[in-house]
């Protein structure tokens, strides 16, 4: 990882000390983001041409897994920042001046961006379809109208990379850069979920937002998008896997501490001494060891160009499922204390369950892997 272990350990400790309060309030942890900027992590994957770190997946993935142990909501915002700056740096479609603008802002100010893709009617565009959010020409200007839901980081973002369509007879679809302080942008505070509560994934409305030509960074015919963005898709799957594996690890650590500290009066020794709980911990260790091995193998194969999107999506499914099972196993083993609001295990449970909402969902990952295995039928 690009940062010293002491710096990362300090960040995890700070994030962890604040996590319960932000979970309760549902607000984005701006002090966590300020800490990330101070550490240079909000520009970690920005092109070195503009002063960024230029780091790749081998550095980013373990960083996300580590920081998620402190606060996964903050870490999800960071993961999206790293993901999209890495994509922009490798994408020749972005105009040079626009690329420079967003990159230098990340380096100098810690300015955040994220892709805004999901819509109330369409859902996620990963399953196909034309977005209702659209750009049209009015009086010689491009104007954006529409709505995006589940917009992670919303109120903390400087820009949104909006998935939109043109209103032409044969519409093009693609990426439109939108300054989120522009006239006509309105954030509706709709995010009030069970877990990952401090991501600020609110709804963003666009009402006659005027954009310069250069901010329509990449519009294509829908069929021309087939097969595009493979590296971004792969990064996304693996970063999500690492993040939720990171959620499961402090849950495991808390359980170990609890089992050593809990001494029932009729037993006279810690629960950790009982074979039943030793088996439970063994089950959890097996799940998390499997995760570590899968993520390590994915990085090794990615470096060799041998990790496909199908593989990455399947890894996301297996790793996040293991993370959920590991936390649920601990919860089931100790009963009521696991669900007490005075203990962090219930928050880890709520957070880890959110792994299932991220693209790709289980059916997509499994069906693609099955088709790849079976070949043409």
N, C-alpha and C positions, 0 to 999 in steps of 0.2 A: 504494500500500500504506500501511497506517496507521502503520507504524513507519519510522523513518529508515533510509536505506540502510546507514549505518554500524552501527546496531544489528543489522540483519539479517545484514550481512556478518560481524559478530563471532559471531553465533549459528551461522551456517553453518561458520565456521572452528572453533569449539569442537566442534560436532557431528561434523565431519569428523575431528578429531583423536582422537575417542573411538570412532568407528564400528567400526573393525576389532576392537577389544577386545570390544565388545558383540556383534558378529557371532560372535566365537569363543565367548563365554560363553553366548550365548542369553538373557541377562538384559535386562530393561527398563532403559533408561538413565534412572534416576531423577534424575541430575544434569542431564540435558537438560531433563526436565520441570520441574525447579526453575528452570532458566534461563527457560523459557517463562512460568512463573508470574510471575517477577520482571519480565519484560517486558510483562506484562498480556495475553499472548496466549491463556491458557487461559480467559479470559472475553471473548474478542473478539466473540462473537456473542450473548452474554448480553444480555437486555433492559436498556436504560438505566434502567428503573424500579428495577432492583436493583443498579445500579452497573456494569453491563457496558458493553462497547463498542458493542453494537447494530449491528455491521458486517454488510454483505451480501456476496453472492458476488463482486462486483467487487473487494473488498478481500481476501477470503479466498483466492480461487483463485490469484492470483500469489504470495501468501505461501506457500501449500502447495508450489507449484512451486519456489520459491526454497529453502525450508528442506529440501526433499527432497534437494537437492544435497549437504547435509551428512550427514543420516542419515534415510533414508526410513522406517525403523521407528518412530522417534520421531514423525516427521511424520504417519504414518498414525494414530497415537493422537491427535495434535492435530486432524487432519482430522475424525475421528469426533466429537471434543469440539465442534468448531465446527459441524459438520453438525447434531448433535442438539440443541444449545442454540438454534440458529437455528430448528429445527423446533418446539421447545417454545415459544419466544417467540411463534410465529405460530399455535399450536394452542389453540383455546378449550376443548378437552376437559380440559386439565390443571387440577386444582383450584388455586386461587390460592395456598393455603398451601404446597402441594407445589412449585409453580413457584417460589415465593419461596425455599424451602429449598434446592433444588438450585442456583438461580442465585446466591444469596448465598454459598453454600459455594464455588462456582467463583471468585467474585470475591475472597473473603477468604482461602481456603485453597488455591486451585488444585485443588479436588476434581474428579475425573474421572468421567465416565459414558460409557456406550456401549450401543448396542442389542445384545442377545444373541438371535440368531434361529435359527442353524443347528443342526440336530439329527443324531444318528447315523443314524437311520432315514429321516427326512423329507428330509434335506439342506436346501437353502435354501428358505424359504417363498416366494421370488419365483416359483417354478414351481408354486405351489399346494399344497393339502393342509392338513390340520388338525394342529397340533403335538401331540406326545405330552406335552410339558410342560403341566401343568394346575393350575388352582386349584379348590379345592373348599371347601365350608363344613363345618366340624367344630366342634361346640359353640359355634356363633355366631361363629366366626372363619374368616377366609379362610386357607387353607393351600396352599402351593405345593410341587409335586413335579415333578421332571424333570431334564433334562440339556441343556446347550448346549455345542457344540464351536466351535472357531475363534473364541474370545472375545477379540478384540484388546484388549490392555491389562490383561487379567484381574486380576493381582495388584496393579496400581496403581489400579484403579477403586474409587471409593466406592460407586457405584450401577450396577446393570444395568437397562436397560429391556428386560424379558424378553417375548418373544412367546409367549403362552400361550393355552390354551383353558379354558373352564369345563367342569366334568363334568356339566352339565345335560343333559337329554334332547335338547334342541336347543342344542348348545354355541355359545357366543359365543367369539370370538377377539379378541386385542388386546394392548395394552401394560400390563404390570404392573411397577411400580417396586420394585426389590429392593435393600435395603442389603446390600452384599456382605460385611459383617462380622456379619450376623445369624446367630443360631444355626441350624444346618442347612445353611448354605452351605459347600461344600467345593470347593477348586480343585485339580484334578489336573493336574500338569505334563506335558502331552502334546505340546506344541509343540516339534518338533525337525525343522524343515523345511530344505530346501536354501537358501532365501533368505528375506529379511525376518525374520531369526531373532530379532531383539530386539523383536518386537511383543508377546511374551508371550501369544500367542493360544491359551491353554490351554483345557481342558475344565472347565466349572463345573457342579457337581451341586447340586441343591436337594432337601433331604430334610426334609419337614414344616416348611417355613419359614412362620412366622405373619406375616401382613401386615394392616395396618389397611385399612379400606374405601377410604380416600382414595388408597392406593397402587395400586388397580386403576383406572388413570387413563383408560383408554379401551377398553371391551369392546363389540363389535358382532356382529351376525350376519355370518357370513363373506361373504355376498353384498353387505353394506353397505360392505365394504372395497374393492369394485371402483372403480377410478378415484381412490381416496383417496391422499393423500401424494405427489401428482405433483411438487411442488416439492422435496421431500426426495429423491425418486428422481433428479430432474434434477441437483441439487447433488451427490449421491453420484457419479454418472457423471462429471461434469466434474472434481470434485476428484481422483478416482482417475486420470483422464487427466493432470491437471496434475502429480500426484505422480510418476507413472512417466516422464513427460517429464523431470521433474527428476532422476530416476535416470540417464537417458541422457546428460545434459549433462556431469557430471564424467568420465564414461567417455570422452566425446569430447575433453575437455580433456586428460586423461591421455595419450590417444593422440597428440595433437598434440605434447606434450612429449617423448614417447618417440621419435616419428619425427624430431624435431630432434636428439635426443641420441644416437641410435643411428647410429654411423659404422662400417660393416663394413670390415675391413682391406683387402679386395680392391676396395672401392669408393672409399674415401678421402674420402667426403663423406656427409652425412646421408641417411637413407632419405627424408626429406621432399623431397629434390631429385629423386626418381624420379617419372616420370609415373604409374606404376602406383599409387603411394601418394597422389598428388595426386587421382587419379580416385576412390580409396577415400574420401578426405576429402570430395570433392565429393558423393559419394553420401550420406554421413552428413549433410553440411550441408543437402542437399535434404530429407531426411527430417525433420530438426529444424526447418527453416524452415517446412515444411508444418504441423508441429505448432503452432508459434508462431502461424501465421496462423489455423489452425482454432480454437485456444483464444481468440484475440483476437476473432474473428468471433462465437464462441459468446457471449462476454460482451456484445458489442454488441447481439446479437439478444435476449439475455436481458433486458437493460435495456429493450428495446422491447416485451417480451412476445411475442417471435416465435421463441423457441427451444423446441421441443417436447421432450418426454421421448424420443420416437423419435429426434430429432436428437441429443440429448445422449448417448444410448446408442450411436449410430453413431459419434459423435465419440470416445467412450471407446474403442471398438473400433479405430478407425483410428489414433488418437494412440498408444495403447499398443502396437499392432502396429508402428508406425513406430519407437517407442522400442526395442522388442526388436530389430528389424532393424538399427537403427543400431549397437547394442552388438555384435550378432553379426557385423556387417560388419567392425568393428574387430578382433574376436577372430580371425576367419578370416584377416585380412590379415597379422597378425604372428606367428601360430602359438604356440609354446611360452611365450614371455614373457607372453602374455595370460592363460594359465591358471596361472601361478605364484602360490602363496599369498603371495609377497613383494610382489606388485603388486596394486593395488586393482581392476584391471579384472575379475578373476574374481569379486570380490564384487559389483560392479555388474551383471555378467551374471546371477549367481544372483538378485539382487534384482529385476532388471527382468523376468525370466521369471515372477515371481509376479503380474504384471499380469493374466495370463490367468485366475487363479482368482477374481477379483473379479466380482461381479454388476455388469452383465449379461455373461454369456459371449457369445462371438462368434455362436453360432447364434441366440440370443435377439435380439441387436441386429440381425443381418442379416435374419432372417425378419420382424421387425416393420417394418423399413424397406422390405422387399420388398412386404409387404401394403399398406403405406401408398401405395407407388408404383402398385401394380396396382389398388387399390380393390376393390370388391365383385366377386367372381368366383363 
